[in-house]
Amino acid sequence: MPAAFAVTSLHKRFRSRFGRSESVALDGVDLEVPRGEAFGLIGPNGAGKTTFIKCLLGIAHPDSGAVELLGHRPQDPRSRARVGYLPERLTLPGAWTPPAFLASVARLKGLRPDRPALEALLGRVGLSEALDRKIRGFSKGMRQRLGLAAALVGAPELLVLDEPTDGVDPLGRVEIRQLLAAELARGATLFINSHLLSETERICTRIGILSRGRLVRSGPLEALTAVQQRWRLRFAPDGPAASEALVSLGFEPGEGGAWEIDAPDPSALNRALDGARASGALLVELERASRDLEDVLTEVLAAGSA
Amino acid sequence: MRSIAVALDLLREAAARRWFLALGLALTGLLMVLLTSLRLEVVDGALAATRLFGQPLYHDIQAADVALRPVFRVASQVVFWGGLCFGVLSCADFAPALLSPGRIEHLLSLPVRRWELLAGTFLGVLALALSGAVYASAGLVLVLGAKTGVWTAWPVVSAALAAVAFGSIYAGMLAVTVWVRSAALSAAAGASLIVLGLLATHRVALLDLMGRGPGRALFAGLTAVVPPLGRLADAAGALASSGPLAPGGLVRLLAGTITFSAALLAVAVWRFDRRDF
């Protein structure tokens, strides 16, 4: 599958105004995101996530490295015409109405503003009741929704969203997740930068962890959160197996009545299960033990600082 | 061309600003007052009539178009200098607003080239200045034309000259903003260019008063490139009042002013292209 974007050995340093000090924002980042994928970039504050997005879209100039955005350089308007971007803090023209703002975005994208289509887009992000209101009276959540609508103008192939659910209420987040799922189903590629790990987990299928300007971990969400040798099991609660017997076989009591066991390979797992069944336990559930993204991020950051 | 779209957006933004609404209302109010209260009596043929009936001649009676010349000259000066000062104050924050965090990132993510953004902002402000100056001068021409029967387009042409002069000032304001995003600094740059433009008008006389040294060299260098706004204003006044102009003088003045604007815009684009946001 062709890449939505590919970044090779990206370096970016920021110098203070008089060159007295400099900080490394990106330190040799390599990343390729295939088309049609939902990729989430996570990391602590100051890790370089927003700088990465800015270099990706040509808003900042990398010191070295290569960026290819939808088959072109980011400076090429042909690539940016197929991208929708929601910045972290979008400043909107307060005196305008939402349709006027979207019409301006459409014109700058080289499209003919189509009022019914723009109103339908505003309806998709939940702003159909605010079509005639001035933007200056909007709440933070409404501004975020309008920014998202602006990113969706022209049905872009790649959506780059910096904190898309920031300031949005929980119900609004569900709506935005559904909207992003629809965009994904349409064939769009999603690239999301969010500090809300649970949101990222629910939307993205691949995750990258950026720390101190380096991409320290990247891969499918399941692979990142899985614990390779650990399994979680649940036995029938009215089974005759005694806890002592299970403990003697290597099982450890987990949360909510579940059990966990370390098994380096399928044979070891099956030997342990045979022993449990022999002791009268009735297996009803078996899954690979996994952690959430927060655990993964904590582990990665702790390893990085050690 | 996306610059036109950027310029039109700037005009839409300006239409929502109180500054420009106030200017539009003030100009309209002034023209309405002139239209309803100005008492002008045109007495064409009066001189012949007095001669015919042997009455004493009133030598201060003039033809209407001649009588209106000083009016048009003063009006063109008001439009020129008033326009420059109002423009500097009211347009100082257009470029800083364009470069504000959260807005510039969004604009740069759209398929618009960086130079198109700057050119669009410049064109939008120029269109704003031109429309204000033309509205004021065309309104005055209409009012006086209706009252006196004298119709002339030259005051409108002279207003366009004021807009060209403001273009050179705004190019400097834009270039400064690309370095440091500040409306106050942008306005200060505009005010400084107006003062320098006035000094450049009297450059030769002022240089004669200065002793040799780096200060004189700096003054000579600065005033050599800045358009002499006083001479432009005089030319605008002469045009408005159908007065004499030095042959080729206006063309040279305009060429110099446009070159100055283009050079400052080129510097602004060069810097803007290299900046990170």
Interface residues (C-beta under 8 A of the other chain):
Chain A: F14 K54 L57 G58 I59 A60 H61 P77 R78 R80 A81 V83 Y85 P87 E88 R89 L90 T91 L92 P93 A95 W96 A100 S104 V105 R107 L108 K109 G110 G147 A150 V160
Chain B: R2 A5 V6 L8 D9 R12 E13 A16 R17 S100 P101 G102 R103 I104 E105 H106 L107 L108 S109 L110 P111 V112 R113 R274 D276 F277
